[in-house]
């Protein structure tokens, strides 16, 4: 295994709920405070920030875009504003620390006080050409890709639903999950829930919720002085096929998106997929989980449903997946949602999960986005 000189030293999570009586700024500030306390740091120790920032291409303040230097009353040596969340935010921050652009970065995001305004979360229908004018929305982007897969490979619907069942039931057992106590589910519950966009039923799709999360990245040397055992960032990779949620996604173009990112992440970490103890994958819908495991090379294209059904993705299965309940049942806080995958991976490696805990987990794979978004990212984390 190659040495990693960058690590996650702190994590912060706020309450996750269908709606909160706060706003984007206050909930993000709370997540930052929680992460600082977890790392035993103060805001003065932070000289890099990765969050929604009003630049460099302009100063339009879209939802969640904040002048954070003004909010925190300090300047920063480094600002990550290209994709300031989840795996890309963590990888960019790790690169900045590695090259000495800054010493300690906080990556954070979330939302609050916005989901009670509409039945459809506004961020799932961006004001892009061929999207809002035609009624297209995020779930439909992914459905367009999945429809081709379903036509070609005809996966067993009940076996596929068992994947959703395992993740949703993990959330039902997790006291911090939005869907805590909402179960247990059976495969029949998934297929009997309303069709939202073929082939996805309501219970195949992720939540839209509120809350915030934060991750602190610094040098391994600095992290060793913090209260918790550091979680090293061993490697990662991203693929950007096309601008997200603009042009319709085509299966033959994005059905295997992530293959290159996975290969580079594992090569850099000097690991194989068989070395991974826990999988925190981006479950924006049930089928996207299947696609990612196929893209990992664990089974052939079209065989993912049977493979996961036979091997198991529960905490006691061969491939423990989305142990907190995932985006399906734990939470999905809009543009800050990808951070939640990092948070849960760190908790699993620390042995401090609020829900299902994988015994003696030492490595974790974290992913973000997917086929319908036309971009993908992955990172490998390990207990120091």
N, C-alpha and C positions, 0 to 999 in steps of 0.2 A: 504494500500500500504506500502510495506516495505521501510525503509529509504535507500537511496543510498548516499554514501559518495564520489562518483566519478562522474565527469561530463565532458562534452565537453565544452571547454572554447573558442575555436577558430577554424575557418575553412578557407581554402584557395583554390582557384580555378583559374587556368589559362585559357586562351583562349582554346576552344575545336574546332578542325578542322580536316578535312580529312587528312591533312598533314601540318607540321610546319617546318619552316626553322631554327630549333634548334636541340638539341640533348637531350638524356635522362637526362643528368646531369643538363643542364641549365634550362630545363622546370621544373624539380623537385625542384631545388633551388628557382625558382620563386614562386611555390606553397607554399613552406615553408615560404618564406618572406611574402606572402599574409596572411597566417594563423597567423604568429607572429603579424603582424600589426592588424589583426582582434581581437586577444586576448590581445593586448596592452602589448606584451612581447618582449624580446630580445632573441637571441640565447643563451646567457649565462644563461637564465632561464630554458633551456631545459636540463634535465639530463637523459632522456630516449629516445630511437629512435627505430622505427619499420619501416624498409624499406628493400629492397633487399641488403643483406649483405654477404660478402665472407667467410662464416663460419657457424657453427663450423666444418662441415665435410670436409672442404678443402678450397682451395683458387682459384678455377677456376672462372674466371670472365665472366660468361654468360651475355647475353644482360640485361642491367639494374642492374647488380650486381656491387656495388660500395663500396669502402672504404670511407664511409661517415664521419668517424671521421677525415680523412685526408682532405676531401673536406671542412668541417666546421671548421677545425683547433682546435678541442677540443675532449676530451674523454667523455664517457658516463658511468653512473652507471648501466644502463640496456639496453640491445639490444634484441629486439624481431625479430628473423630471421626464425622462423618456418613457419609462414604463415603471412607475414607482410603487410596485406592489409585488407580493408573492415571490416566486422564483427569480424573475428578472431583477426585481428590486434588491433581493439578497445577493445575487451574482454581481450586479453592478457595484453594490456597496463593498463586497469582498474584493473586487478588483481595485476600487479606490483606496481601500486600506492597504492592500498589497503593494501598490505603487506609491504609497506615501502621500496621496492627495489629501488624506485626512487620517485621523486616528480611530475615531469611534463614530459609527453611523446608526441612526435610528430610522427604520423603515416602518411606516404606519399608514393606516387607512381605515375607513369605515363610513357609516352614514347613520343618520337619525332624524326623525321628524319629517320624513318625506313620503313614506309608504301609505299613509292614510289619505292621500289625495287622489288615488286612482286605483282601480282594480288591476291595472297593468303597470308594473314598475316602469317608470319612464326610461330608465337606462337600458331596458331590453328592446327599446324601439328608438334608436338614435335617429336624429334628423338627417339621414343620409339618403342619397339617390337610390331609388328602388326599395327603400325600407319603409319609413313612415308614410310616404304618399300612397303606398300600396298595401299597408297594413301588415307588412312583414315584421317579425320580431325574433328574438334570439332562439327560442325553442324551434321555430320553423326553419331557421338556418341549419340547425343540426338535423332536423327531420329530413331535409332535402338530401343530405348525405346518407342518412340511415336508410331511407327508402330504397336506395339502390342496393345497399348491402342486404336488406331483408329480401328483396326480389331475387338476388343471386344465390344467397346461401340459406335462406329460410330457417333461421334459428328457432329452436323450440321455445315457444312463448313462456311456458311455465318455468322452464329452467332459467330463462333470462330473468323472469320475475323473482326467482330465488335470490339473485344478486341484489336487487332492490330490497328484498325482505331482510337480508343479513345486515345491510347498512342501516336501514330504517330501524331495525330492532336494536342495533347498537346505540342509536340515538335515543330510543325509548328508554334504555337503561342508564343513560348519561344524565345526571342531574343538571348539568349546565346546558344541555341541548334544548333548542326551542321546542322540539317535539318530544321532550321527556314525558314518559308515561303514555304516549300515544301509540299503544301497541299492546301485545305483539301483533305483527302483520303476518299474513300468509300469502303465497303466490296468487291465490284467487282474489285477494284484496287488490292487488296491483292491476290485474287485467279487468277487474270489474269497476275500477275507477274510471271516470269519464275520459274519453279520447280528447286530447287537446290539439294535437296535430299528428296525424298518422306518421309513424307507428307508435307515438308516445302517449301513454295514458298519464293522467294527472300525477299518479304516484311514481311514475318514471322520472319526473322532473324535479329539479332542485327547488329549494325555497327562495323566497325574497324576504329578507329580514333586516333588522337593524342592530347596530353594535359596532365596535371597533377593536383593532388589535395592533400590536406593535412588536418589533423585533430589533434587538440591539446587536450589531456586528462590530467586532474589534479584533485586534491581534490576539493570537493564542496566548502570548505572554501576558497581555493585559487581562484576558479572560480568566486565566488561572488564579488571579487575585480576587475574582468575584465569588459570591456565595455558592453558586451552583457549578457542578462539573461542566466544563465547556462542551459544546457540540460543534465539532469541526465541519466546515464546508469543504467536502472532498473534491467536488467537481460538478459541472453542469453544462447545459447547452440549450440553445433556443433555435427555432425555425420560424421564419416569417414569410409565408407564401404570398400573402396579399393583405391589403388593408382590411382590418376586421369589420365585418358586418356592413359591407358595401356591396360588392359583387356577390351573386349567389355562389355558394360553395358546391363543388362537384366532387363526387366520390373518387373518380379516377385521378383527380389532382391532389386531394387531401386525405384519402382513405388511409394512407400510411404515414401521414405527417407525424413527426416525432422520432422516426427511425434514426435519422442522422443525429438528432439531439441526444437520444439515448446512447448511441455508440460513442459519441465524444465524451459524454458524462462518465460512462463506465471506463473508458480508456484512461481518462485523466485521473479517475479515482483508483485505477488499477484493481477494479473489482468486476465481478460478473453479476448478472441478475440473481443467480443462486446464492449470492452472499447477502442479499437484502432480507432483513427480518420483518420489516413492516412497510406497507405501501399506502401512502397518502396521496391518492390520485384525484384528479379533477373530475368529480362526478356531477357534471351539469345535467346529465341524464344517464339512465342505466346502460344504454348501449355504448356510450363513450368509454365506459370502464372496460367493456369487452374489447373495443377497438384498441385501447392502449395496451392491454395485455398481449394481444396479437402482435402489435407493433414492437413490443419488447422481444419478440422472437420465441416466446414460451410455447406457442402453438401456431399452427398454420392459419392463414386467412380463412375466415368462415368457421373455425373450430373453437373460437373463444368461449362461447356460451357453454358448450359441453365441457371444455377444459376447466373453467372456473367452477362449474357445478360439481364436477368430480373431485376437484382438489380442495375446494372450500376457501372462502374469503373471510370467514368469521375469525374471532380472536384465537380460536383453536384450529383453524384451517391451515393449509399449506401456505397460503398467501394472505395473511391478515391485512385487510384493506379498509381504510376510512374508519378507523377504530372509534372515533368520537361520534359517528353518525353522519359525517360528511356533509356536503352541501345539500344532500337529500333530506337530512333530518337534524343535523347540528345547527347550521346557520349558513347563510350566504349574504354577506353584507355588501352587495354591489361591487363597486370597483375595488373595495378593500377585501373582498372575499378570498382571493388567492392567498393572502397572508395566513388565513386560518389553517391551511394545509401545513405551513411551516410551524405554526404554534403547536399543532397536535404532534407533528414529528418530533419536535424538541421534547414535549412532555413524555412521549413514549420512550425516548432514549434516556431521559432522566428517571423514568419509572414513576412519574407523578401524574398519570392520566386521570381525569375526573370520571371517565367511563371505563370501557374495557382496556386492560393493560396486557400487552404482550410481554411474556416473561423474558427477562434478560436480553431485551432488544439492544443491539449494538449498532445497527445500520438502518437507515430509512431512505426510501425513494419518495420524492415530492414532485408532483407535476402540476401544470397549469394550462388552462385553455384547452384547445382541441380542434377537431376537424371542422366543425361549423364556424368556428372563429377564424380559421385559416392561419393560425399560428399556434405554436406549442413550445413549452419549456419544461425542463426537468433539472433537478438537483439531487445530489446524494449527500446525506448527512451522516455523521458517525459520532458516537460517544468517544470522548477523549480517553 
